[in-house]
């Protein structure tokens, strides 16, 4: 008896759910239809004007005219008129007229200029060899004493006033992970 009651409640619930979904779909469809009607009335005139312009352009192409009714070439916008006389960025056209050239004949190429930096490289190598030869001898005790005097003559930098920062726990843990055994090799007690 309880099973029958559950089945009836399930059937009624599913019918109510499908009815509400159908109602939502119909309402959404009604809203779309209203939007389409508003769009059609507003854009119909714009669309017709665009079609007229496209047909006029096609007719002009068929007749062989290259200029549009507004006076500028098709595909190119008219150049802006400058406010002052100092503007002369594009006084002449950057377009080049095409030339026909046969690729079957071989044209003479200009002689290749050879840049040679070997003479400079040889002088650099020679200076390095001379420097090494001048210093390629054993140091004598006098040399060591002169070096000691030279480094002791330089002033010792004063210790910094800021005490050395203690490493924080995060850095210590990171270095522990880096320097310790891989996890696979650790005992369960260590991990």
BELLINRA-V26000 format. One record per residue. N is the residue number from 1. PHI is phi in radians with two decimals (999 if undefined). OMEGA is omega in whole degrees, 0 to 359 (999 if undefined). D_LAST is the distance of its C-alpha to the last C-alpha in whole Angstrom. Layout:
n={N/N}
phi={PHI/PHI}
omega={OMEGA/OMEGA}
d_last={D_LAST/D_LAST}
This chain:
n={1/2/3/4/5/6/7/8/9/10/11/12/13/14/15/16/17/18/19/20/21/22/23/24/25/26/27/28/29/30/31/32/33/34/35/36/37/38/39/40/41/42/43/44/45/46/47/48/49/50/51/52/53/54/55/56/57/58/59/60/61/62/63/64/65/66/67/68/69/70/71/72/73/74/75/76/77/78/79/80/81/82/83/84/85/86/87/88/89/90/91/92/93/94/95/96/97/98/99/100/101/102/103/104/105/106/107/108/109/110/111/112/113/114/115/116/117/118/119/120/121/122/123/124/125/126/127/128/129/130/131/132/133/134/135/136/137/138/139/140/141/142/143/144/145/146/147/148/149/150/151/152/153/154/155/156/157/158/159/160/161/162/163/164/165/166/167/168/169/170/171/172/173/174/175/176/177/178/179/180/181/182/183/184/185/186/187/188/189/190/191}
phi={999/-1.16/-1.15/-1.13/-1.10/-1.12/-1.12/-1.13/-1.11/-1.12/-1.11/-1.13/-1.11/-1.18/-1.13/-1.14/-1.14/-1.16/-1.16/-1.18/-1.12/-1.08/-1.13/-1.13/-1.10/-1.12/-1.15/-1.13/-1.15/-1.08/-1.11/-1.11/-1.10/-1.12/-1.15/-1.10/-1.10/-1.14/-1.15/-1.10/-1.22/-1.34/-1.68/-1.08/-1.16/-1.10/-1.12/-1.11/-1.14/-1.15/-1.13/-1.06/-1.11/-1.12/-1.15/-1.10/-1.09/-1.15/-1.11/-1.17/-1.12/-1.13/-1.34/1.66/-1.35/-1.86/-1.87/-1.45/-1.02/-1.37/1.82/-1.82/-1.15/-1.18/1.47/-2.22/-1.46/-1.15/-1.21/-1.20/-1.46/-1.27/-1.37/-2.11/-1.44/-1.37/-1.44/-2.45/-1.17/-2.15/-1.23/-2.04/-1.32/-1.62/-1.35/-1.98/-1.24/-1.24/-2.10/-1.70/-2.40/-1.40/-1.65/-1.45/-1.63/-1.67/-1.65/-1.28/-1.61/-1.19/-1.11/-1.32/-1.57/-1.70/-1.71/-2.15/-1.84/-1.15/-1.10/-1.16/-1.13/-1.14/-1.21/-1.13/-1.09/-1.11/-1.09/-1.15/-1.13/-1.11/-1.09/-1.16/-1.17/-1.18/-1.92/-1.61/-2.38/-1.28/-1.39/-1.67/-1.03/-1.12/-1.10/-1.11/-1.16/-1.11/-1.12/-1.08/-1.09/-1.13/-1.33/-1.34/-1.29/-1.25/-1.21/-1.40/-1.13/-1.21/-1.12/-1.21/-1.29/-1.44/-1.17/-1.07/-1.25/-1.37/-1.16/-1.43/-1.10/-1.08/-1.11/-1.10/-1.16/-1.09/-1.17/-1.09/-1.16/-1.22/-1.57/-1.45/-1.12/-1.07/-1.04/-1.17/-1.66/-1.41/-1.31/-1.12/-1.22/-1.31/-1.27}
omega={179/180/180/178/178/179/180/179/178/181/180/179/180/177/180/180/180/179/180/177/179/180/179/179/180/180/178/179/178/179/178/179/179/179/179/179/179/179/181/182/181/188/181/180/178/180/179/179/179/179/179/179/180/179/177/177/179/179/180/177/180/180/177/178/182/181/177/181/183/175/179/182/179/178/179/177/177/180/179/179/182/179/181/184/184/183/178/185/183/179/179/183/177/181/182/178/182/176/180/183/180/179/180/179/180/178/181/177/176/181/181/178/182/177/183/179/183/181/177/180/179/180/177/179/180/178/180/180/179/179/181/180/180/183/184/177/180/179/178/178/178/179/180/180/179/179/179/178/182/181/177/179/179/180/179/180/180/178/183/182/181/179/180/182/177/179/181/186/182/179/179/179/179/180/176/179/181/188/183/180/173/183/182/182/180/173/180/181/183/184/999}
d_last={60/57/56/59/59/55/56/59/57/55/58/59/56/56/59/59/56/57/61/59/57/60/62/59/60/63/63/61/63/66/64/64/67/68/66/68/71/71/69/72/75/73/72/75/77/75/74/78/78/75/77/80/79/77/80/82/80/80/84/84/82/84/87/86/85/82/82/81/84/82/83/80/79/77/73/73/73/76/75/75/78/77/78/79/80/78/76/76/73/74/78/78/76/73/74/76/79/77/79/80/79/79/76/78/79/78/78/78/75/75/74/71/70/68/66/65/63/63/65/63/60/62/63/59/58/61/60/57/58/61/58/56/59/60/56/56/57/56/55/57/57/59/57/54/56/57/53/52/55/54/50/51/54/51/50/47/45/44/41/40/40/37/34/31/29/26/23/21/18/17/18/16/13/14/15/12/10/14/14/10/10/10/7/10/10/6/7/5/6/4/0}
